[in-house]
């Protein structure tokens, strides 16, 4: 295996570990309808690092899996599929939209995780918690999740990406 590919795999694994660790360490605010999953700040990394798509996806899966196993994730094992799918789609779209920037900030990329989580997690929460009033639950939970997601991605993700752009990390990992 080429050294560059190995470095990219290590970088993706590091992102997965950080995502899962931060989510689980902050579990009281990482799961549920009112959440600010601070690890979602990492969903902006595809703007500058392509391998981060795999890392974020794996990290989300692990956080949801361990959260379900420990009884922290109120959505249980369903979130391992639905939540991970939302994060994967958000990461791919974030990468594809990275070139659209307003004053150096990739606002369209910022919106991708927000929108994906509003739709997927909002629907998942409505299905699990309000099956008899799905539409109302979907709107309510979607908005709650979307607000928390925007805080995580815009308030924490934008400064993170700006700092990493200035760092030598990209060169070290051959990204």
C-alpha positions as CSV (number, residue, x, y, z in Angstrom):
1,X,0.0,0.0,0.0
2,X,1.3,3.4,-0.9
3,X,2.4,5.6,2.0
4,X,0.0,8.4,0.9
5,X,-3.0,6.0,1.1
6,X,-2.0,4.7,4.4
7,X,-1.7,8.3,5.8
8,X,-5.2,9.0,4.5
9,X,-6.6,5.9,6.2
10,X,-4.9,6.9,9.5
11,X,-6.3,10.4,9.2
12,X,-9.8,9.0,8.6
13,X,-9.4,6.7,11.6
14,X,-8.3,9.6,13.8
15,X,-11.4,11.6,12.7
16,X,-13.6,8.6,13.5
17,X,-12.1,8.2,16.9
18,X,-12.4,11.9,17.7
19,X,-16.0,12.0,16.5
20,X,-17.0,8.9,18.5
21,X,-15.1,10.0,21.7
22,X,-16.5,13.6,21.7
23,X,-20.1,12.3,21.1
24,X,-19.9,9.8,23.9
25,X,-18.1,12.1,26.3
26,X,-20.8,14.7,25.8
27,X,-23.6,12.2,25.6
28,X,-26.2,14.2,27.6
29,X,-26.2,16.8,24.8
30,X,-25.3,14.4,21.9
31,X,-28.5,12.3,21.6
32,X,-32.2,13.1,21.6
33,X,-34.4,15.7,20.1
34,X,-32.7,18.7,21.7
35,X,-29.1,18.1,21.0
36,X,-25.9,19.9,20.1
37,X,-23.6,17.1,19.0
38,X,-20.4,19.1,19.1
39,X,-18.6,16.3,17.1
40,X,-20.8,17.4,14.2
41,X,-18.4,20.3,13.8
42,X,-16.2,17.7,12.1
43,X,-18.8,17.4,9.3
44,X,-17.2,20.5,7.7
45,X,-13.8,18.8,7.4
46,X,-14.7,17.4,3.9
47,X,-14.4,21.1,2.7
48,X,-10.6,20.7,3.0
49,X,-9.9,17.0,3.5
50,X,-11.5,14.4,1.2
51,X,-10.6,11.4,3.5
52,X,-12.7,12.9,6.3
53,X,-15.9,11.7,4.6
54,X,-15.0,8.1,5.6
55,X,-13.8,9.2,9.1
56,X,-16.9,11.1,9.9
57,X,-19.2,8.4,8.7
58,X,-17.4,5.7,10.7
59,X,-17.2,7.9,13.7
60,X,-21.0,8.6,13.6
61,X,-21.7,4.9,13.2
62,X,-19.5,4.0,16.2
63,X,-21.0,6.8,18.3
64,X,-24.5,5.7,17.5
65,X,-23.7,2.0,18.1
66,X,-21.9,2.5,21.4
67,X,-24.6,5.0,22.4
68,X,-27.3,2.4,21.7
69,X,-25.4,-0.3,23.5
70,X,-24.9,1.8,26.6
71,X,-28.5,3.1,26.6
72,X,-27.5,6.7,25.9
73,X,-29.0,6.9,22.4
74,X,-32.8,7.1,22.7
75,X,-33.2,6.0,19.1
76,X,-31.3,2.8,19.7
77,X,-29.9,0.7,16.9
78,X,-32.1,2.4,14.2
79,X,-29.8,5.4,14.6
80,X,-26.8,3.3,13.5
81,X,-28.4,3.1,10.1
82,X,-30.5,6.3,9.7
83,X,-28.1,8.7,11.6
84,X,-25.1,7.3,9.9
85,X,-26.7,7.6,6.5
86,X,-27.6,11.3,7.2
87,X,-24.0,12.0,8.2
88,X,-22.6,10.2,5.2
89,X,-24.8,12.1,2.8
90,X,-24.1,15.4,4.6
91,X,-20.3,14.7,4.3
92,X,-20.5,13.9,0.6
93,X,-22.6,17.0,-0.1
94,X,-20.4,19.1,2.0
95,X,-17.4,18.0,-0.1
96,X,-19.3,18.6,-3.4
97,X,-20.4,22.1,-2.3
98,X,-17.1,23.2,-0.8
99,X,-16.3,25.5,-3.8
100,X,-19.3,27.7,-3.1
101,X,-18.2,30.2,-0.6
102,X,-19.3,33.6,0.6
103,X,-16.5,35.8,1.9
104,X,-14.4,32.6,2.4
105,X,-17.0,30.7,4.3
106,X,-18.6,27.6,2.7
107,X,-22.1,28.4,3.8
108,X,-23.7,25.9,1.4
109,X,-21.5,23.2,2.9
110,X,-22.5,24.4,6.4
111,X,-26.2,23.8,5.5
112,X,-25.7,20.3,4.2
113,X,-25.3,18.6,7.7
114,X,-28.0,20.9,9.1
115,X,-30.5,19.9,6.4
116,X,-29.7,16.2,6.3
117,X,-30.0,15.9,10.1
118,X,-33.2,18.0,10.1
119,X,-34.8,15.6,7.7
120,X,-33.4,12.2,8.7
121,X,-33.1,12.6,12.4
122,X,-36.3,14.6,12.6
123,X,-38.1,11.8,10.8
124,X,-36.4,9.2,13.0
125,X,-37.4,10.9,16.2
126,X,-41.0,11.5,15.0
127,X,-41.3,7.8,14.1
128,X,-39.9,6.7,17.5
129,X,-41.5,9.2,19.8
130,X,-44.6,10.5,18.1
131,X,-45.8,7.8,15.6
132,X,-49.4,8.9,16.0
133,X,-48.6,12.5,15.2
134,X,-45.7,11.9,12.8
135,X,-46.0,15.2,10.8
136,X,-46.1,17.4,13.9
137,X,-43.3,15.4,15.4
138,X,-41.2,15.6,12.2
139,X,-41.6,19.4,12.1
140,X,-40.9,19.9,15.8
141,X,-38.0,17.5,16.0
142,X,-36.5,18.6,12.7
143,X,-36.4,22.2,13.9
144,X,-34.9,21.2,17.2
145,X,-32.2,19.0,15.7
146,X,-31.6,21.6,13.0
147,X,-30.9,24.4,15.4
148,X,-28.5,22.3,17.4
149,X,-26.8,21.1,14.3
150,X,-26.4,24.7,13.0
151,X,-24.8,25.7,16.3
152,X,-22.4,22.7,16.1
153,X,-21.4,23.2,12.5
154,X,-21.4,27.0,12.2
155,X,-20.2,28.1,15.6
156,X,-17.6,25.3,16.1
157,X,-17.0,23.9,12.6
158,X,-16.2,27.1,10.8
159,X,-13.4,28.1,13.2
160,X,-12.1,24.6,13.2
161,X,-11.9,24.5,9.4
162,X,-10.3,27.9,9.3
163,X,-7.6,26.9,11.9
164,X,-6.9,23.6,10.0
165,X,-6.5,25.4,6.7
166,X,-3.7,27.4,8.3
167,X,-2.1,24.3,9.9
168,X,0.5,22.0,8.3
169,X,-1.9,19.0,8.9
170,X,-2.8,18.6,5.3
171,X,0.9,18.3,4.3
172,X,1.7,15.8,7.1
173,X,-1.0,13.4,6.0
174,X,-0.5,13.9,2.3
175,X,-4.0,15.1,1.9
